[in-house]
Amino acid sequence: MFELPENLDALSPEELQTLIDAGLDAFQALGITEASDDDALAEGERIAALINQVNVLKGTKEADATARKDRAGTLLNSLPKASSPEPDPEPPAEPEAPAEPEPEVVTPDAVLTPEPVAAAATPPARRAAANAAPTPVPARRPNDAVAVLTAAADVPGIPTGKILEGLDAVVAAISARVKGLPTTHVGGPQGVRQQYGAAVIRLEGYGDLDQKKNPDDLSIIAAAANEFRLPGGSLVAAGGWCAPSQTLYDLCQFETVDGILDTPEFNVTRGGIRWTQGPSFDDIYANCGFALTEDDAIAGTAEKNCCMVECPPFEEIRMDAVGLCVKTPLLTQSQYPELIRRFLEGSLVAHAHKVNKYMLMTIEAAAGPGIAGGTDETVSRSLHKLDLQAIAMRYQYRMSQTQTIEVILPFWYKALIRADWDMRAWPTEASDAAITKWFSDRNLAVQWVYDWQDLVVTNCQVTFPTEAWALMYPAGTWTKGNADVINIDAVYDSTGLQSNVYTALFMEAGILAVQRCTHTCKIELSVCASGQTAAMDLSECLTLGAQEPPLVFATGATAGAPGAFTPADSEPPANVANLIAGTPNAVTASPATAWTTGQYVQTGIGGPAGRAHWNGTAWVSGAA
């Protein structure tokens, strides 16, 4: 019976391969066929699961060994070569009498220093990294998450579990898989659709931030969001959460994954998590504690009120599915594979930005309506408003006075800050480093993102938004959960062959976003870059602004030509269909009898198509 040793981690990749071969021999010995009994199938499934477990570990060890080799080569090449001293000129030889030759003696001092070995060449798929600003890459810590890209099972010509170097190897694996599929229509009129694995991305290296190793969801989220585990002990010093998504640099061409939101991440293996924000400090501060005077004690009126610890409600979040599907003409695949590769590279980068938009929209939705800005604000005043808002957050929860607050801003807003500073009477340094320093000096960790409040760009025509918004939350408030396996498949669809089209890439992954604690603020910022700064120019004091009131939807309607929805300034139904359906509120007609000829109310759609009237029993489209 095929079994695994107790300590797999102690085995080398070669020993693991020997173990895999033994498992394959045991599997072949079962002679699995469609007629095999349940016992044989169960044993085959057990052996297959063990083989895959060993194969994943082997791939991880090989990836680690490759990374160490690259680091060693880079380190050796980074040092200058030692200069060799010029040898002293030898004095002219004096004639000597012939002597018996003595055996040559090799002393320990004769040590040769090896030349540094050149590092491996960069794979072609790393082209997109050249488009991004160079950033120092820290050595991998034991708990840094990494992505291991391996071949799926049964890909022709590629061993199962082989490490794939970049997208070129992935495209080769997909092409090899597709070439083995039928080229004619099968399956009758309805056709068939079969999905075959080509490559697998495994997110590993989460350490204790993994549901398989730690069943406590709350402790996983708390540990992932703890900024003190970062280099320097803070988010400001570390420069980011070192999110695994940065490994997508290896899978793009001209595009980059700059501007992707950086959040702490953890591994989800059970489809979701259960969590609670726990008690609010506001409630604890307001309800706990008492103060008594001596007179109260003498009069016997003293009451020592106690606050009760109540069990907080738990919430459950299930993972959402995000994916990518690309179809390709068969002739293009065979005659122009470079185009296929280019398109797949771009689609993977686009997918990363779509996931980024998902995260940003989730955070914005949790923030609510937002805090409106003043009509006479400038960019400089808006920045100081962010500083005051951060102080307010620290006050509310009695945080450390140096608690890091994260600030999310659209990438283009940095240009407005620079323009505003450059137009001052005495211009301020406005480099990227200076702008980042302004935030970090106030314990604000700023991220400049794409995919949120994007510019509208048509060639050289650019339309800037008329307002800008910032998201703010204490560091560690938001965490991202990922499924640990992302499958990249080739799909055989017999109906698609009729039009010479096949599915070149299909991938799907699970994702969720958790607001672990505290809250998120959404603040409106000025887009007026004027250079206005000093008190001589200002007539009003800086304020934080007021929160926008929530929308109030109509609950009644008064007849007229046109009539009016009530209460005053309420939002009308979006269209006649919503009015009839009572969405979002049922609207009561006044009068309740049938309205007279020509009377109507106007919904959110203008013109006759948005008009409706009350016929005495129901809402009806059009004027009475």
VMD Tcl script that draws the C-alpha trace (Angstrom):
set ca {
  {0.00 0.00 0.00}
  {1.33 3.40 -1.02}
  {1.80 5.72 1.97}
  {3.62 9.02 2.59}
  {6.42 9.37 5.14}
  {5.68 11.39 8.27}
  {7.93 14.33 7.38}
  {7.63 15.23 3.70}
  {9.34 18.58 4.21}
  {12.64 16.83 4.94}
  {12.78 15.26 1.47}
  {14.64 16.83 -1.46}
  {12.95 17.37 -4.84}
  {14.74 14.27 -6.18}
  {13.48 12.17 -3.28}
  {9.98 13.56 -3.79}
  {10.12 12.59 -7.48}
  {11.10 9.05 -6.44}
  {8.09 9.03 -4.14}
  {5.85 10.25 -6.98}
  {7.16 7.45 -9.26}
  {6.38 4.90 -6.56}
  {2.87 6.29 -6.25}
  {2.34 6.13 -10.01}
  {3.50 2.50 -10.01}
  {1.01 1.72 -7.24}
  {-1.74 3.50 -9.16}
  {-0.97 1.63 -12.39}
  {-1.00 -1.65 -10.50}
  {-4.68 -1.11 -9.69}
  {-5.57 -1.32 -13.39}
  {-8.36 1.26 -13.09}
  {-11.04 0.87 -15.78}
  {-14.71 1.76 -16.11}
  {-15.50 -1.72 -14.73}
  {-13.40 -1.30 -11.56}
  {-15.24 -1.85 -8.29}
  {-15.76 0.80 -5.61}
  {-12.82 -0.41 -3.50}
  {-10.38 -0.08 -6.40}
  {-11.71 3.36 -7.33}
  {-11.50 4.55 -3.73}
  {-7.90 3.33 -3.46}
  {-7.05 5.01 -6.75}
  {-8.54 8.30 -5.54}
  {-6.54 8.04 -2.31}
  {-3.27 7.40 -4.15}
  {-3.96 10.18 -6.68}
  {-4.57 12.69 -3.88}
  {-1.29 11.71 -2.20}
  {0.61 11.97 -5.49}
  {-0.79 15.46 -6.12}
  {0.14 16.51 -2.57}
  {3.74 15.39 -3.11}
  {3.83 17.01 -6.56}
  {2.74 20.39 -5.18}
  {5.43 20.23 -2.49}
  {8.02 19.26 -5.10}
  {7.06 22.25 -7.24}
  {7.32 24.58 -4.25}
  {10.77 23.27 -3.33}
  {11.99 23.61 -6.91}
  {10.64 27.18 -7.08}
  {12.40 28.03 -3.80}
  {15.64 26.51 -5.06}
  {15.40 28.51 -8.29}
  {14.73 31.70 -6.33}
  {17.75 31.07 -4.09}
  {19.93 30.42 -7.13}
  {18.79 33.67 -8.77}
  {19.39 35.63 -5.56}
  {22.85 34.14 -5.18}
  {23.73 34.95 -8.78}
  {22.42 38.50 -8.45}
  {24.34 38.97 -5.21}
  {27.61 37.73 -6.70}
  {27.21 39.93 -9.78}
  {26.48 43.00 -7.64}
  {30.03 43.00 -6.16}
  {33.09 44.36 -7.98}
  {35.81 41.89 -8.82}
  {38.92 42.01 -6.70}
  {41.89 43.60 -8.45}
  {44.90 41.37 -8.92}
  {48.20 42.91 -7.68}
  {50.91 43.36 -10.26}
  {53.60 40.66 -9.81}
  {57.03 41.88 -8.76}
  {59.62 41.67 -11.51}
  {61.79 38.60 -11.09}
  {65.54 39.15 -10.83}
  {67.61 37.75 -13.65}
  {68.27 34.07 -13.17}
  {71.81 33.13 -12.13}
  {73.34 30.09 -13.69}
  {73.22 27.12 -11.39}
  {74.63 23.76 -11.44}
  {72.19 21.06 -12.54}
  {70.39 19.55 -9.59}
  {68.10 16.64 -9.01}
  {64.47 17.64 -9.59}
  {62.43 17.82 -6.42}
  {58.77 16.82 -6.22}
  {56.36 19.74 -6.42}
  {54.76 20.58 -3.11}
  {51.21 22.00 -3.08}
  {50.59 24.14 -0.03}
  {47.19 25.07 1.45}
  {47.86 28.68 0.48}
  {47.29 27.84 -3.17}
  {43.53 28.48 -3.07}
  {41.65 29.50 -6.19}
  {38.78 31.97 -5.88}
  {35.93 31.06 -8.28}
  {34.58 33.72 -10.59}
  {31.02 34.86 -9.84}
  {28.47 32.93 -11.88}
  {26.25 35.08 -14.11}
  {22.57 35.15 -13.17}
  {20.03 33.47 -15.41}
  {18.63 35.55 -18.26}
  {15.30 37.25 -17.66}
  {12.39 35.35 -19.26}
  {10.67 37.21 -22.13}
  {7.39 37.31 -20.23}
  {8.80 39.83 -17.75}
  {8.56 42.60 -20.32}
  {5.91 44.54 -18.45}
  {8.15 44.97 -15.43}
  {10.28 47.30 -17.52}
  {7.29 49.61 -17.98}
  {6.92 50.20 -14.24}
  {9.12 52.36 -12.08}
  {11.98 50.26 -10.63}
  {11.39 49.28 -7.04}
  {13.72 47.42 -4.69}
  {12.66 43.81 -4.22}
  {13.14 42.63 -0.61}
  {14.23 39.11 0.16}
  {11.29 36.81 0.60}
  {10.22 36.34 4.20}
  {8.98 32.90 5.32}
  {5.37 34.09 5.40}
  {5.36 36.03 2.09}
  {2.74 34.67 -0.29}
  {4.04 33.56 -3.69}
  {2.39 32.24 -6.83}
  {3.67 28.94 -8.24}
  {2.71 28.35 -11.87}
  {2.71 24.65 -12.81}
  {1.45 22.45 -15.64}
  {-1.83 20.61 -15.10}
  {-2.12 16.84 -15.44}
  {-2.01 15.08 -18.84}
  {-0.81 18.05 -20.93}
  {0.89 16.43 -23.98}
  {4.66 16.78 -23.84}
  {4.74 18.54 -20.47}
  {5.20 16.58 -17.22}
  {2.49 17.02 -14.61}
  {3.44 19.69 -12.08}
  {6.35 21.10 -14.11}
  {7.16 24.72 -13.22}
  {6.08 27.02 -16.08}
  {8.29 30.05 -16.65}
  {5.95 32.91 -17.53}
  {3.12 33.24 -20.02}
  {5.09 31.82 -22.95}
  {5.10 28.45 -21.22}
  {1.40 28.81 -20.33}
  {0.48 29.53 -23.96}
  {2.55 26.51 -25.03}
  {0.71 24.34 -22.51}
  {-2.71 25.59 -23.71}
  {-1.71 25.05 -27.35}
  {-0.48 21.53 -26.60}
  {-3.73 20.74 -24.83}
  {-5.87 22.17 -27.65}
  {-3.99 20.24 -30.35}
  {-5.04 17.01 -28.64}
  {-8.75 17.86 -28.85}
  {-11.04 16.72 -31.69}
  {-11.13 18.97 -34.74}
  {-14.59 17.90 -35.91}
  {-18.08 18.40 -34.51}
  {-19.16 15.67 -32.12}
  {-22.05 15.19 -29.74}
  {-25.05 15.54 -32.05}
  {-26.94 18.78 -32.73}
  {-26.42 20.09 -29.21}
  {-22.68 19.44 -29.26}
  {-20.51 18.86 -26.20}
  {-18.37 21.11 -24.04}
  {-15.38 19.63 -22.23}
  {-12.91 21.51 -20.05}
  {-9.32 20.31 -19.69}
  {-6.66 21.65 -17.36}
  {-3.64 23.36 -18.90}
  {-1.98 25.19 -16.01}
  {-2.50 25.78 -12.31}
  {-1.55 28.83 -10.21}
  {-1.13 27.92 -6.56}
  {-0.91 30.72 -4.01}
  {1.42 29.50 -1.29}
  {3.61 30.83 1.47}
  {0.80 32.34 3.57}
  {2.22 30.71 6.68}
  {-0.36 30.89 9.46}
  {-2.65 33.07 7.28}
  {-4.28 29.92 5.90}
  {-7.57 28.27 6.87}
  {-5.98 24.85 6.38}
  {-3.46 25.56 9.16}
  {-5.55 27.81 11.37}
  {-9.31 27.16 11.76}
  {-9.85 30.46 13.61}
  {-11.12 32.93 10.98}
  {-10.88 35.93 13.30}
  {-7.25 35.30 14.22}
  {-6.32 34.88 10.54}
  {-7.89 38.22 9.60}
  {-6.36 39.98 12.61}
  {-2.88 38.61 11.87}
  {-3.10 39.54 8.18}
  {-4.11 43.10 9.03}
  {-1.41 43.64 11.68}
  {0.94 46.23 10.19}
  {3.58 45.55 12.87}
  {4.55 42.36 11.04}
  {5.82 44.48 8.12}
  {9.44 45.61 7.73}
  {10.06 48.59 9.99}
  {7.01 47.75 12.10}
  {4.58 50.01 10.22}
  {2.86 50.45 6.87}
  {4.51 53.85 6.37}
  {8.00 52.37 6.84}
  {7.36 49.20 4.86}
  {5.85 50.92 1.84}
  {3.06 48.40 1.40}
  {1.45 45.13 2.40}
  {3.56 43.11 -0.10}
  {0.39 41.65 -1.63}
  {0.77 38.49 -3.77}
  {-0.92 40.19 -6.73}
  {2.39 41.93 -7.55}
  {3.63 38.63 -9.04}
  {1.43 39.38 -12.07}
  {4.35 41.47 -13.40}
  {5.59 38.21 -14.88}
  {2.42 37.75 -16.95}
  {2.11 40.96 -18.94}
  {3.72 42.75 -21.85}
  {3.36 46.50 -22.39}
  {0.72 46.98 -19.71}
  {1.56 46.99 -16.02}
  {-0.19 46.28 -12.78}
  {0.79 49.64 -11.32}
  {-2.09 51.28 -9.47}
  {-3.40 48.02 -8.00}
  {-4.72 48.42 -4.44}
  {-2.32 46.90 -1.92}
  {-4.14 45.09 0.90}
  {-3.17 42.33 3.33}
  {-4.27 38.92 2.06}
  {-5.07 35.52 3.48}
  {-5.95 32.09 2.13}
  {-9.58 30.88 2.10}
  {-10.16 27.14 1.66}
  {-13.75 26.71 2.87}
  {-15.57 29.06 0.48}
  {-16.00 31.90 2.97}
  {-15.42 33.17 6.50}
  {-17.42 34.00 9.61}
  {-16.37 37.10 11.51}
  {-17.53 39.89 13.78}
  {-16.40 43.47 14.34}
  {-16.96 42.98 18.06}
  {-18.19 45.69 20.43}
  {-17.88 49.34 19.45}
  {-15.55 51.43 21.58}
  {-18.09 54.27 21.34}
  {-20.64 52.09 23.17}
  {-18.11 50.97 25.77}
  {-16.99 54.54 26.44}
  {-20.57 55.83 26.68}
  {-21.99 53.10 28.93}
  {-19.19 51.85 31.16}
  {-17.92 53.48 34.36}
  {-19.47 55.68 37.04}
  {-18.55 58.66 39.22}
  {-19.96 59.34 42.73}
  {-19.61 62.14 45.22}
  {-19.43 61.79 49.00}
  {-22.83 63.49 49.29}
  {-24.33 60.80 47.02}
  {-22.91 58.11 49.29}
  {-24.22 59.80 52.48}
  {-27.67 60.33 51.00}
  {-27.83 56.70 49.88}
  {-28.68 57.73 46.34}
  {-25.45 56.46 44.81}
  {-25.86 53.99 41.97}
  {-22.89 52.07 40.68}
  {-24.10 51.21 37.23}
  {-22.53 48.25 35.46}
  {-22.30 47.74 31.72}
  {-23.20 44.33 30.32}
  {-20.98 42.35 27.95}
  {-23.19 41.23 25.10}
  {-22.30 38.65 22.48}
  {-21.75 40.48 19.17}
  {-23.45 39.15 16.04}
  {-21.36 37.15 13.59}
  {-21.51 37.72 9.88}
  {-20.68 35.31 7.10}
  {-19.13 36.35 3.80}
  {-19.01 33.90 0.91}
  {-16.48 34.20 -1.87}
  {-17.40 35.78 -5.19}
  {-16.16 34.25 -8.42}
  {-13.97 36.32 -10.75}
  {-12.70 34.92 -14.00}
  {-11.59 35.34 -17.57}
  {-12.61 33.63 -20.81}
  {-10.92 34.25 -24.18}
  {-12.02 32.71 -27.49}
  {-9.70 32.48 -30.47}
  {-10.06 31.56 -34.17}
  {-8.37 28.22 -34.94}
  {-6.61 29.61 -38.03}
  {-5.20 32.53 -36.06}
  {-3.82 30.14 -33.45}
  {-1.98 28.13 -36.07}
  {-0.81 30.97 -38.34}
  {-0.33 33.90 -35.98}
  {0.48 32.56 -32.47}
  {2.26 35.81 -31.53}
  {-1.07 37.63 -31.71}
  {-2.68 35.04 -29.42}
  {0.12 35.38 -26.89}
  {-0.08 39.18 -26.97}
  {-3.84 39.13 -26.46}
  {-3.64 36.65 -23.60}
  {-0.99 38.75 -21.87}
  {-3.14 41.85 -22.14}
  {-6.25 40.01 -20.97}
  {-4.50 38.83 -17.81}
  {-3.45 42.38 -16.97}
  {-6.99 43.60 -17.69}
  {-8.28 40.87 -15.36}
  {-5.99 42.13 -12.59}
  {-7.42 45.63 -12.97}
  {-10.99 44.28 -13.00}
  {-10.27 42.57 -9.66}
  {-8.79 45.86 -8.46}
  {-12.01 47.66 -9.40}
  {-14.01 45.01 -7.51}
  {-12.03 45.70 -4.34}
  {-12.27 49.49 -4.65}
  {-16.00 49.47 -5.36}
  {-16.57 47.15 -2.38}
  {-14.70 49.53 -0.08}
  {-16.50 52.59 -1.50}
  {-19.91 50.94 -1.00}
  {-19.08 50.23 2.64}
  {-18.09 53.88 3.19}
  {-21.62 55.18 2.46}
  {-22.64 58.54 0.93}
  {-19.48 60.39 1.88}
  {-18.57 63.78 3.38}
  {-19.15 66.67 0.98}
  {-16.57 69.39 0.48}
  {-17.00 73.15 0.46}
  {-17.62 75.14 -2.70}
  {-14.58 77.37 -2.19}
  {-12.00 74.73 -1.32}
  {-8.65 74.32 -2.96}
  {-6.39 71.30 -3.28}
  {-4.21 72.46 -0.38}
  {-7.19 72.87 1.93}
  {-8.46 69.42 0.92}
  {-5.15 67.85 1.91}
  {-5.31 69.42 5.36}
  {-8.87 68.16 5.63}
  {-7.52 64.62 5.19}
  {-5.11 65.24 8.07}
  {-7.95 66.43 10.32}
  {-10.12 63.47 9.31}
  {-7.33 61.07 10.30}
  {-7.07 62.77 13.70}
  {-10.83 62.39 14.10}
  {-10.54 58.65 13.44}
  {-7.84 58.31 16.07}
  {-10.03 60.27 18.51}
  {-13.10 58.14 17.95}
  {-11.36 54.89 18.83}
  {-8.74 56.39 21.16}
  {-6.05 54.95 18.91}
  {-2.36 55.60 19.21}
  {-1.70 59.18 18.18}
  {0.65 57.82 15.52}
  {-1.74 55.14 14.23}
  {-1.36 54.76 10.47}
  {-4.42 55.77 8.45}
  {-4.57 54.52 4.87}
  {-5.63 56.98 2.16}
  {-6.80 55.81 -1.27}
  {-6.67 58.41 -4.06}
  {-7.03 58.22 -7.85}
  {-3.65 58.35 -9.58}
  {-4.46 61.57 -11.48}
  {-5.00 63.54 -8.26}
  {-1.24 63.52 -7.67}
  {-0.86 65.78 -10.72}
  {-3.32 68.28 -9.20}
  {-1.31 68.38 -5.97}
  {1.87 68.99 -7.94}
  {0.22 71.75 -10.00}
  {-1.17 73.42 -6.89}
  {2.20 73.41 -5.16}
  {4.00 74.67 -8.28}
  {1.65 77.69 -8.56}
  {2.36 78.99 -5.07}
  {4.07 82.34 -4.66}
  {6.98 80.46 -3.13}
  {6.77 77.07 -4.87}
  {7.15 73.94 -2.75}
  {9.10 70.90 -3.90}
  {6.51 68.78 -5.72}
  {8.34 65.58 -6.60}
  {6.70 62.20 -6.02}
  {8.92 61.70 -2.99}
  {7.94 65.10 -1.55}
  {4.22 64.40 -1.99}
  {4.55 60.98 -0.39}
  {6.54 62.54 2.45}
  {3.73 65.05 3.12}
  {1.43 62.10 3.81}
  {3.92 59.95 5.73}
  {4.88 62.89 8.00}
  {1.25 62.84 9.16}
  {1.18 59.01 9.53}
  {-0.92 58.65 6.40}
  {-0.13 55.79 4.00}
  {-1.30 56.94 0.58}
  {-1.99 54.69 -2.41}
  {-2.50 56.07 -5.93}
  {-4.81 53.71 -7.77}
  {-6.24 53.05 -11.20}
  {-9.78 51.69 -11.84}
  {-11.57 54.16 -9.56}
  {-12.70 57.66 -10.67}
  {-10.78 57.06 -13.89}
  {-10.13 59.80 -16.42}
  {-12.09 59.75 -19.68}
  {-9.36 59.65 -22.34}
  {-9.86 59.60 -26.10}
  {-6.46 59.80 -27.76}
  {-5.25 63.27 -26.71}
  {-8.61 64.48 -25.42}
  {-8.82 64.18 -21.62}
  {-11.86 64.85 -19.44}
  {-11.11 65.31 -15.76}
  {-13.83 64.62 -13.18}
  {-15.46 67.67 -11.63}
  {-14.92 66.23 -8.15}
  {-12.52 63.84 -6.46}
  {-13.03 61.45 -3.57}
  {-10.66 59.86 -1.09}
  {-11.19 56.70 0.97}
  {-9.69 56.57 4.47}
  {-9.51 53.81 7.07}
  {-7.13 52.72 9.84}
  {-4.40 50.41 8.56}
  {-5.57 46.80 8.56}
  {-9.28 47.61 8.37}
  {-9.64 45.86 5.00}
  {-8.29 42.42 4.15}
  {-8.63 40.33 1.01}
  {-9.34 36.60 0.94}
  {-8.15 34.49 -1.99}
  {-8.80 30.92 -3.04}
  {-5.49 29.05 -2.96}
  {-5.80 27.50 -6.45}
  {-6.44 29.24 -9.77}
  {-6.99 26.87 -12.71}
  {-6.13 27.88 -16.27}
  {-7.96 25.59 -18.68}
  {-8.37 24.88 -22.37}
  {-11.99 24.19 -23.35}
  {-13.28 21.95 -26.16}
  {-16.63 23.19 -27.41}
  {-17.80 21.21 -30.44}
  {-20.41 23.84 -31.37}
  {-17.67 26.49 -31.59}
  {-15.75 24.40 -34.15}
  {-18.50 25.06 -36.66}
  {-17.29 28.65 -36.79}
  {-13.58 27.71 -36.33}
  {-13.43 29.20 -32.83}
  {-12.08 27.62 -29.64}
  {-11.73 28.80 -26.05}
  {-8.04 29.60 -25.66}
  {-8.13 30.62 -22.00}
  {-10.56 30.02 -19.17}
  {-9.65 30.84 -15.59}
  {-11.70 31.31 -12.45}
  {-10.83 32.23 -8.88}
  {-12.58 33.04 -5.61}
  {-12.25 36.40 -3.85}
  {-13.79 38.26 -0.91}
  {-13.17 41.55 0.92}
  {-13.63 41.99 4.66}
  {-13.92 45.23 6.64}
  {-12.44 43.73 9.78}
  {-12.99 46.56 12.21}
  {-13.56 50.32 12.65}
  {-15.05 52.02 9.59}
  {-14.23 53.62 6.23}
  {-14.66 57.32 5.40}
  {-15.27 58.78 1.95}
  {-14.24 62.44 1.67}
  {-14.82 64.82 -1.24}
  {-11.72 66.76 -2.34}
  {-11.34 69.91 -4.38}
  {-10.06 69.76 -7.96}
  {-9.17 73.47 -7.91}
  {-5.40 73.72 -8.28}
  {-4.79 77.45 -7.68}
  {-1.75 77.69 -5.42}
  {-3.89 79.53 -2.84}
  {-2.45 78.91 0.62}
  {-1.91 81.82 2.98}
  {-4.32 83.46 5.43}
  {-4.23 86.70 3.39}
  {-6.20 84.83 0.72}
  {-8.67 83.01 2.95}
  {-11.93 84.35 4.30}
  {-13.29 81.19 5.95}
  {-11.93 78.59 8.36}
  {-11.10 75.05 7.37}
  {-13.92 72.62 8.22}
  {-14.42 68.92 7.70}
  {-17.75 69.43 5.97}
  {-21.03 67.65 6.60}
  {-22.06 64.19 5.55}
  {-24.36 64.10 2.57}
  {-27.91 63.23 3.70}
  {-29.18 59.83 2.52}
  {-31.62 59.79 -0.36}
  {-35.32 59.99 0.61}
  {-37.61 58.22 -1.85}
  {-41.16 59.36 -2.49}
  {-44.02 57.75 -0.57}
  {-46.88 59.84 -1.96}
  {-47.99 61.69 -5.09}
  {-50.43 64.61 -5.53}
  {-52.40 64.97 -8.75}
  {-51.58 67.85 -11.11}
  {-50.33 68.67 -14.59}
  {-47.74 67.77 -13.60}
  {-48.36 66.63 -10.05}
  {-45.70 66.34 -7.34}
  {-44.18 63.54 -5.32}
  {-44.11 63.83 -1.53}
  {-42.42 64.50 0.78}
  {-40.82 67.59 -0.74}
  {-37.40 67.10 -2.38}
  {-37.86 63.32 -2.30}
  {-36.53 61.10 -5.10}
  {-39.24 59.97 -7.56}
  {-39.39 56.35 -8.77}
  {-36.80 55.75 -11.48}
  {-39.45 54.91 -14.09}
  {-43.12 54.03 -14.51}
  {-42.43 50.32 -14.05}
  {-40.87 50.99 -10.62}
  {-43.83 53.18 -9.66}
  {-46.28 50.41 -10.57}
  {-44.18 47.78 -8.75}
  {-43.75 49.94 -5.64}
  {-39.96 50.07 -5.94}
  {-38.26 51.24 -3.75}
  {-41.42 52.45 -1.93}
  {-45.13 52.07 -2.53}
  {-46.51 55.50 -3.54}
  {-49.93 56.58 -2.23}
  {-52.02 58.67 -4.64}
  {-53.81 61.86 -3.58}
  {-56.68 61.98 -4.23}
  {-57.35 58.25 -4.00}
  {-60.12 58.54 -6.62}
  {-59.41 58.47 -10.34}
  {-57.43 61.48 -11.48}
  {-59.04 63.82 -13.99}
  {-58.07 64.21 -17.61}
  {-54.55 65.54 -18.19}
  {-53.26 64.92 -14.66}
  {-50.03 62.92 -14.12}
  {-46.76 62.71 -12.20}
  {-43.33 62.59 -13.82}
  {-40.99 59.74 -12.79}
  {-37.22 59.74 -13.21}
  {-37.54 59.44 -17.01}
  {-38.29 62.66 -18.86}
  {-41.02 63.14 -21.45}
  {-44.25 61.20 -22.03}
  {-42.52 57.84 -21.42}
  {-41.96 58.79 -17.77}
  {-45.53 59.92 -16.98}
  {-48.12 57.98 -14.96}
  {-51.52 58.59 -13.35}
  {-53.80 56.97 -10.75}
  {-56.99 55.38 -12.17}
  {-58.62 54.87 -8.80}
  {-57.20 51.39 -8.16}
  {-53.68 51.31 -9.62}
  {-50.91 53.32 -11.25}
  {-51.17 53.41 -15.05}
  {-48.68 54.61 -17.65}
  {-49.31 57.98 -19.29}
  {-51.46 61.00 -18.40}
  {-55.10 60.56 -17.39}
}
mol new
graphics top color blue
foreach p $ca { graphics top sphere $p radius 0.5 }
foreach p [lrange $ca 0 end-1] q [lrange $ca 1 end] { graphics top cylinder $p $q radius 0.2 }
display resetview
